[in-house]
Amino acid sequence: MDRAERTFVTRCSLAVKPFDIWTGTTPSPSSLIVSLEGIDGKPIRSSDGSYVFLDVPGERCMLRIASAAYREVREEVVLPANGGTPPIVTVSLHPGRAYVPPAAGTGAIVELRDANGLPLAGAEIMAYIDDETAVRGRLAEERSGGDGQRLKIAPGHGRLAPGDAFVLRDRDGSELEWNRMVDWTDHPAVIMVDRPIKGAWNRGTRLLPAVRATSDEAGTAILPFRGLLPAACRIHAEIAADGKRWQTVWQAEGGKVSRLPAFTVDAG
C-alpha cells in the first residue's frame, strides 16, 4: 500500500451551534447529547463550542439534541452537495421543567388546559413584549415584501443574539411580523434572519423581543426573555392548538420568573 492509499480524506458536513435561549451562552458539553439519528459517528468540538459532524452520508439528516435541562430538539437538516458549503445550524435550546432559571432572569411559566380542564400538550405559544424599554433595535432602512434575509438595524436597548426571535411592529401597533435572527454578518449593523421579510416596513420600525414555545405533556410552557426588560411586562401571546387560535395578555415582572394563572382555552 503506497502513501496515497493510506491517506483518508474527511470533510465537514455540518456544524451545530446550540445556545441557551435564556442566557445566550453555550451550555457545557456534559449537559447535552448532540447526535444525528441513525448515524454512529460522534461530533467533534470546535474552538467556538460548535459540534462538527464529518463525512455524513446522504442529502438529509435528523439532528437530535437531548438534555435533562432543556426540551428535546429534533430538526431535519439539508446537507450540501459535493463541494457545497457545510451548513451552520444555530439551535435555540428551550428550558424544560428541570431547568434552573438564571439569576434575575425574566420569564413566565403557564399551564395550558383544554375546555375539559385537562393538560393541553403540544400547543404553540408565540409571545412578545411591546415596550419602548424592551426594543432590541430599529430598522435602519425601509424594507418591503420579498427582500432578502439581511436586515440593517440601529441599536436598541438590548442586543439581539443568534437564535433570538423578534417581532417587527409598526408605530400604531396594527401590524406585526415574526422572524428570528440567524447570525451577524461581516457588517456590525447587519443581521441575517431566518426568512425574507413579508410586509412593507418603514425605517425606524421596532424589533421587539419574542419567544416561541410549545407546551409539554403536562400542559406547561416556559417563556424565557433575555436582556433588559421593564419592571412591569405585558406579554402579548397567541396560543395555537388543534387548528384554533386564542389571544391573551399576561402580566410579568422584569428580573423575575412569574408563574401565571392556568389558561383554559374555550371549545368554540
Sequence and secondary structure as in RCSB ss.txt:
>XXXX:A:sequence
MDRAERTFVTRCSLAVKPFDIWTGTTPSPSSLIVSLEGIDGKPIRSSDGSYVFLDVPGERCMLRIASAAYREVRE
EVVLPANGGTPPIVTVSLHPGRAYVPPAAGTGAIVELRDANGLPLAGAEIMAYIDDETAVRGRLAEERSGGDGQR
LKIAPGHGRLAPGDAFVLRDRDGSELEWNRMVDWTDHPAVIMVDRPIKGAWNRGTRLLPAVRATSDEAGTAILPF
RGLLPAACRIHAEIAADGKRWQTVWQAEGGKVSRLPAFTVDAG
>XXXX:A:secstr
  TGGG     EEEEEEEEETTT S   GGG EEEETT     EE TTS EEEES  SSEEEEEEE SSB  EEE
EEE   TT    EEEEEE B TT    TT EEEEEEEE TTS B TT EEEEEE  GGG  EEESS B TT  SE
EEEEE SS   TT EEEEE TTSS EEEEEEEEE SSTTEEEESS   S B TT EEEEEEEEE  TTSEEEEEE
 S   SEEEEEEEEEETTEEEEEEEEEETTSEEE   EE    
